[in-house]
Amino acid sequence: MTHITSHIREPFNIRAVRLSNRLVQAPLAGISGRAFRLQARRYGVGLTVTEMVSSYGVRYHNARTLEMLELVEREHPVAVQLFGSDPEVMAQAARAAESAGADIIDVNMGCPVRKVIKTGAGAALMRDEGLAVRIVAAMVDAVGIPVTIKMRSGPGRLVTAFSLAMLLQDAGAAAICIHPRTGAQMWKGKADHTVSVKLAAALDIPVIASGDINGSVDARRLLESGCTAIMIGRPALGDPWLFSDLLAGEEPGCRSLDEVLAEVGLFYGDIVDEMGEERAERHLRKFYGWYLRRFRPTTQLRAALLHSHGFKEAERLIRQAMMQG
Ligand SMILES: Cc1cc2nc3c(=O)[nH]c(=O)nc-3n(C[C@H](O)[C@H](O)[C@H](O)COP(=O)(O)O)c2cc1C
């Protein structure tokens, strides 16, 4: 059991994989592509995680799925998150991810979205403990790297994570990440980290807490309560500085427009490398709202950005609008 008070900058291990600190970037579907992970890495996180990758997509050599397995040297250590509901298909996908250079394989047992749970994957796996165990055991058998699990408090309304997490630990899981909302809550309400803390006390393997961690007070409270590491998703959207602020032990600060635009420019360069100019232009549009949140963009600017082509044009529109404002 891990009751030792830990500091966010202390290294820790998931089996043999050494992570330089206790800050993990959350998997975010449609968002945590390579450019996003490289950004999180530049701001110091100890571990990055891909968005969820379909095990069936890997099996059937879907081009977009295989693209998600393209990792680059400077992003390690990186976990590849897989979703699916068939032990053999998941084991095969785990082997493919290992060959692609993943340092860790993570299994999605938390996604509550209909498209995923109707296939028996994501949070639906928490309803069938026997199947969840068989999947993890098959994956642990198939690869030499650690297999970790990301789960919710429970698939429906009840908190069932404890018994499942114990079984998965026995099946060879190397760490558990808990987002302590139930499936029924989707993303509503507040993450209940009393669940994370109890889970950390009950398990021998590292427990990573995810959900509503907005600053160093939240982070410290969880680390001091026995969680091994913390994972951050939405609070770092448009604010990668949150990562470096947390590592420095500072409360989140405000960045100037010049700083923000310089960062978006770097981020865009990595998006272009990842998916080519045409797709990159569309992908970047998702992020403007987050980066500009603090600058209160007008409705006109938002609309113009939604039709902009690439970072240079967007930067010109933003500077023009801010000068007028
Ligand atoms: C848009 C979006 C996409 C997400 N995609 C994934 C995913 O692919 N895999 C996963 O395990 N969790 C996913 N999550 C859950 C997050 O990883 C995280 O656990 C949750 O958002 C709570 O943390 P936060 O408050 O720091 O965002 C997603 C959440 C959001 C909002």
The ligand as a Tripos MOL2 file, in Angstrom:
@<TRIPOS>MOLECULE
LIG
   31    33     1     0     0
SMALL
NO_CHARGES

@<TRIPOS>ATOM
      1 C1        -13.4990   15.4980  -25.0670 C.3       1 LIG1
      2 C2        -13.0410   14.4030  -24.1390 C.ar      1 LIG1
      3 C3        -12.4800   13.2520  -24.6660 C.ar      1 LIG1
      4 C4        -12.0570   12.2160  -23.8190 C.ar      1 LIG1
      5 N1        -11.4850   11.1080  -24.3700 N.ar      1 LIG1
      6 C5        -11.0340   10.1210  -23.5570 C.ar      1 LIG1
      7 C6        -10.3880    8.9700  -24.1040 C.ar      1 LIG1
      8 O1        -10.1820    8.8340  -25.3210 O.2       1 LIG1
      9 N2         -9.9830    8.0070  -23.2340 N.ar      1 LIG1
     10 C7        -10.1670    8.1200  -21.8660 C.ar      1 LIG1
     11 O2         -9.7840    7.2200  -21.1150 O.2       1 LIG1
     12 N3        -10.7550    9.2040  -21.3320 N.ar      1 LIG1
     13 C8        -11.1770   10.1970  -22.1370 C.ar      1 LIG1
     14 N4        -11.7400   11.3150  -21.5800 N.ar      1 LIG1
     15 C9        -11.7580   11.4780  -20.1080 C.3       1 LIG1
     16 C10       -10.5060   12.2610  -19.6530 C.3       1 LIG1
     17 O3         -9.3180   11.5400  -19.9090 O.3       1 LIG1
     18 C11       -10.5540   12.6090  -18.1500 C.3       1 LIG1
     19 O4        -10.5490   11.4230  -17.3850 O.3       1 LIG1
     20 C12       -11.7890   13.4320  -17.7930 C.3       1 LIG1
     21 O5        -12.0020   14.4820  -18.7410 O.3       1 LIG1
     22 C13       -11.6570   14.0620  -16.3910 C.3       1 LIG1
     23 O6        -10.4760   14.8080  -16.2600 O.3       1 LIG1
     24 P1        -10.3830   16.4210  -16.4640 P.3       1 LIG1
     25 O7        -11.3800   17.0490  -15.5290 O.co2     1 LIG1
     26 O8         -8.9490   16.7080  -16.0970 O.co2     1 LIG1
     27 O9        -10.7110   16.6870  -17.9060 O.co2     1 LIG1
     28 C14       -12.2050   12.3400  -22.4130 C.ar      1 LIG1
     29 C15       -12.7740   13.4970  -21.8870 C.ar      1 LIG1
     30 C16       -13.1830   14.5310  -22.7160 C.ar      1 LIG1
     31 C17       -13.7910   15.7730  -22.1120 C.3       1 LIG1
@<TRIPOS>BOND
     1     1     2 1
     2     2     3 ar
     3     2    30 ar
     4     3     4 ar
     5     4     5 ar
     6     4    28 ar
     7     5     6 ar
     8     6     7 ar
     9     6    13 1
    10     7     8 2
    11     7     9 ar
    12     9    10 ar
    13    10    11 2
    14    10    12 ar
    15    12    13 ar
    16    13    14 ar
    17    14    15 1
    18    14    28 ar
    19    15    16 1
    20    16    17 1
    21    16    18 1
    22    18    19 1
    23    18    20 1
    24    20    21 1
    25    20    22 1
    26    22    23 1
    27    23    24 1
    28    24    25 2
    29    24    26 1
    30    24    27 1
    31    28    29 ar
    32    29    30 ar
    33    30    31 1
@<TRIPOS>SUBSTRUCTURE
     1 LIG1         1 GROUP 0 **** ****
